[in-house]
Amino acid sequence: MDIEQILAVDPYVIVRWRSTGTHFGKLGDIQPTARKVSLHGCSIMEVKAMKAGHTWVYFDNAHLLRQIGVLPGS
């Protein structure tokens, strides 16, 4: 995982990231495909009293599923 950008907007910290890897492990009911994947997304953390509270993670799950061959498309 590579961090591309970090933004702080009180009380949130937003991290834009890119992740690459190979699908070697089971993903839910999906057996390993050994296909390479590359995703980008962002994580938003709510910070209170210098501690991370809630965290939300956003990425395109359909893009991941297309890369491992579960959904049709490029």
C-alpha positions in Angstrom: 0.0 0.0 0.0 1.3 3.4 -1.0 0.0 6.6 0.6 -0.6 9.2 -2.1 -1.9 12.1 0.0 -2.9 13.0 3.5 -5.2 15.8 4.3 -6.2 17.1 7.8 -9.5 18.9 8.2 -10.4 19.1 11.8 -11.7 16.7 13.2 -10.9 14.4 10.2 -7.8 13.0 8.6 -8.2 11.8 5.0 -5.7 9.4 3.5 -5.7 8.7 -0.3 -3.9 5.5 -1.1 -3.1 2.9 -3.8 -2.8 -0.8 -3.1 -1.4 -3.5 -5.3 -1.2 -7.3 -4.7 -2.0 -10.7 -6.0 -5.1 -12.6 -5.1 -3.6 -15.7 -3.3 -6.1 -16.0 -0.5 -9.8 -16.8 -0.3 -11.9 -13.6 -0.6 -15.3 -14.5 1.0 -16.5 -17.4 -1.1 -14.1 -16.6 -4.0 -11.3 -19.0 -4.4 -7.8 -17.6 -5.1 -7.2 -16.7 -8.7 -3.5 -15.6 -8.6 -4.4 -12.5 -10.6 -2.7 -9.2 -9.9 -4.8 -6.3 -8.7 -4.4 -2.6 -8.3 -6.8 -0.4 -6.4 -7.0 3.2 -5.2 -9.2 4.5 -2.4 -9.4 6.7 0.6 -9.7 6.3 4.4 -11.3 8.9 6.5 -10.6 8.9 10.3 -12.4 11.0 12.9 -9.9 12.2 15.5 -10.9 13.1 19.0 -8.5 14.0 21.8 -5.6 12.8 19.6 -7.1 9.4 19.1 -8.7 7.8 16.0 -12.4 7.2 16.6 -14.5 6.1 13.6 -12.8 5.2 10.4 -14.4 4.8 7.0 -12.7 3.1 4.0 -13.9 3.7 0.4 -12.7 1.9 -2.7 -14.3 0.5 -5.9 -15.1 -3.1 -4.9 -16.5 -3.9 -8.4 -13.1 -2.8 -9.9 -11.4 -5.4 -7.6 -13.9 -8.1 -8.6 -13.4 -7.4 -12.3 -9.6 -7.7 -11.9 -9.9 -11.1 -10.3 -12.3 -12.3 -13.0 -15.5 -12.5 -10.9 -17.4 -9.7 -12.7 -17.3 -9.1 -16.5 -15.5 -6.1 -17.9 -12.0 -4.8 -18.4 
